Amino acid sequence: MKKLLIAVVALLLVVAGGLFFVWSSLDGIVKAAIETYGSEATKTEITVADVKLKLEEGSAMIGGLNVANPKGFTDKHIFRLGAISTKIDTATVTKNPVVIDELIISSPEVFYEIDKAGASNVDALKRNLGASSAAAASDKPASGEETKVIIRRLVVEGGKASLRIAALGGEEKSVTLPRIVLTDIGKKSGGATGMEVAQILSGAMLKNVQGAVAGAGVQQYLGKSADMLKKSGMDKLGGAAGSSAGQLGGAVKGLLGN
């Protein structure tokens, strides 16, 4: 599992860069592009509350970008982003690649869930992104050059993940996510496509979540149904039968602050 996003955001900013020459109703155009192409990439619904572009300053703000959970999971969203701000090199907005000097994602929320069958929503999203990437590789445009982007610095900060395991009663716990800093995305290759950026950023965020929950032994719940966990006594955070299961429950409690 390599835990929203948002990688989708960069994918969308690539689209936004390609549309920068359109001066009329640009905010609405970019909002529609994010929702349309982002939803295609994740195979879930992407919604955006607000887009504000300042062409003369080369800046953009995106608010309320939410990524719906894959089908079959409880929470409404898998990713819910706070504020996304970006600074674009205005000299490159009509060129290829478009250069984004800085992209900052503040206070993202990730909703990590393991269902009763032992499957995680993060793994489901990864499969969706992989399928989209394969489809994009085999479905290149017949003509014209695809817009690419170079991101000099990308920061994801103030993030948190909510953890819900169906076999443990669905009680929600929270864990703080480490800060992510990525630099020179697409630089070595002369620019990255929207799908490539999406894979890089979502992979970084998913990996972040994985690192935050792995220390608690949560991965031992993956692939195990609620019935299997009940039989082994691992269906309660502190009441697992056997010393190893009990230690696992205690580790989960310790990491998640309860």
Buried (B, 14 or more C-beta within 10 A) or exposed (E): BBBBBBBBBBBBBBBBBBBBEEEEEBBEBBBBBBBEBBBBBBBBBBBBEEBEBEBEEBBBBBBBBBBBBBEEBBBEBBBBBBBBBBBBBBEBBEEBBBBBBBBBBBEBBBBBBBBBBBBBBBBBBBEBBEEBBEEBEEEEEEEEEBBBBBBBBBBBBBBBBBBBBBBBEEEEBEBEBEEBEBEEBBBEEEBBBBBBBBBBBBBBBBBBBBBBBEEBBBBBBBEBBBEBBEEBBBBBBEEBEEEEBBEBBBBBBEBBEE
